[in-house]
Every structure is written in C-alpha cells, then in structure tokens.
C-alpha cells in the first residue's frame, strides 16, 4: 500500500515525491524535524511536537514553520493511512534549496510529512555508552536538527556491541541522553533525569513523565548510570522502556518498582488525553 506523503502543501504518491538535490536539508543538514506517535490512527501530543518544531527552527534561525499547514498535512496523511495500533509521523522542515556551501538560499523552505507503521520496542533496552561526548555548549545543543550523523554513528557503535541504544555523556562528564531518547535513573530511591543544560533534547515524553510521574532534573556523573538502582529510556515511540543492561552489565531490576509505577501512570494518562 502506497500511503501518500505531504510535501509543501501537496499530497503526493511517494514514488512521485521529490525535493531538490540542492535542498540544504540534504546538502548540509540545515533543517529540523519531529517524530510523533500514532495511536489507533490518531496523533499523540501533536501540539507539543509542533511547538518544539517551531522552537528548533527559531534556534537555528530558520523562518518560522507554518504549523497550521503542517498539521493539515498530518491530518491528510493519517486519513489516507490504515488505523495502525502504533505508527509514527515524521515531519521534516529545512531551509530549502541553496548554494553548494553553508550559505542559505532564498527559494523558500521545504516541509514534508510522512507516516508509517511502527514496530513496538523490546520490553527492556540494552544500552551501550559511547566514547563521543555531547557538546552541551554547541550551537545545536538541545535542537532536534536533521544533522544526525553523530547519532547514526553512535547507534551503529552500540548495535555492534549488541545494544539497542547508545548513551552519551557530555563534555562535563555527566550523563546526557540517547541517540533518540532521554534517560532517567533511580538513585537512592529518587527518580532523576539530566537537566536540559546537560545538552539533552527537551523530549516530549521526558516532559510528560516529569509532569505525570514526578522526578527531578539534576546533573549526575555518567558513572551514576552504571550504579543505578533502576533506569529507563523515554521517547515518542517507546514511551517508557526499562533498561536491563548497561555495557553488558545487568541493572538490579528491569523494570524496578519506580519504573513500573511510572509506566502504569504514563499509560493511563496518555490513553485519557491524546493531546496533553
């Protein structure tokens, strides 16, 4: 089944959909994106994701995206797709065609919406800490940019170690995030996640866990992950995923009692409101 994609206001067969080879999203990674969960054919937390798309664009000095048009594109794509139990929406927004360098062009931006089915993640995650730190002081720190080469390299490294997600520390030696996830640990009975100042992405699921389940934001040494009583990943498509192994070493429980409680609360609250 060919599900149409939405490109710059038009619903198009994916085989016919094109963007310019000069598009800076391709040329130099000059763009931002969002991944949004589909639950039984409907989007989850769409408003929060569109707000973050706008914030990412602002932080990259891109023109403000037309989020009303993009939301309409999401609705049209979903209407043309099966009512998947679990799926994903990918929104990509770039600076559009430009010259062969870092200077931006003046031909207008590119907006794309794609939907697809999502396979569930395993019940527990095995993670590997990678040797390349996040730069918490970098220009794109905390921006959901299409410049994802470091994440692709890190995830490949983790998978070669038999893990499903890579974990970054930062330049300060503190715990930061995964390639496509935020991370929470339980330490001395307290639920903790790195601060945004650590360089991690302000994840939508991360924010909902803090709002619904409690927990505190604090910087912790990377070593704390190895010593955690419990730990879990959060992301749009995995919700809350307990961590079972860190660099091949088992954590005490997965899920532990605090993680299991957070999973239960998150599932109940998310089912009650699809646009929290």
ZIQUIPE-V722940 format. One line per field, one symbol per residue. ss: DSSP state (H for helix, E for strand, - for the rest). psi: psi as a letter, one per 30 degrees, with the letter a starting at -180 (. if undefined). burial: # if it has 9 or more other ideal C-beta (glycine too) atoms within 8 Angstrom, else .. A space follows every 10 residues. Layout:
ss = ???
psi = ???
burial = ???
This chain:
ss = ----EEE--E EE-------- --EHHHH--- EEEEEEEEE- -EE--HHHHH HHHHHHHHH- ------HHHH HHHHHHHHH- -----EEEEE EEEE--E--- ---------E EEEEEEE--- ---EEEEEE- ---E------ ----E---HH HHHHHHHHHH ----EEEEEE ---EEEEE-- -EEEEEE--E EEE--HHH-- ---HHHHHHH HHH--EE--- E-HHHH---E EEEEE---EE EEEEEE--EE ------HHHH HHHHHHHHHH HH----
psi = kjkllkjhfk kkkfffkllk fgkfeeeghi lllkkkkkjh gllkheeeee eeeeeeeefg hlkklifeee eeeeeeeeff llikekakkj kkjlfakali afklaggllk kkkklllkkk llelkklkkl gjlkjfglfg kgkilfigee eeeeeeeeef gglfkkkkaa ffglkdlaeh llkklkkhgk kkkklfffgl kikeeeeeee eefallkkkk keffefgkel lllkleffck jkkekjhfkk lekjkleeee eeeeeeeeee ffjfi.
burial = ..#####... ##.#..#.#. .####.#.## #########. #.####.### .###.##### .#..#.#.## #.##.###.. #..#.##### ########.. ...##...## #####..#.. ...####### ..####...# ######.... #####.###. #.######## ...######. #######... ####...### ########## ..#.#.#.## .#.##..### ########## #######... #.####.### ###.###.## ...#..
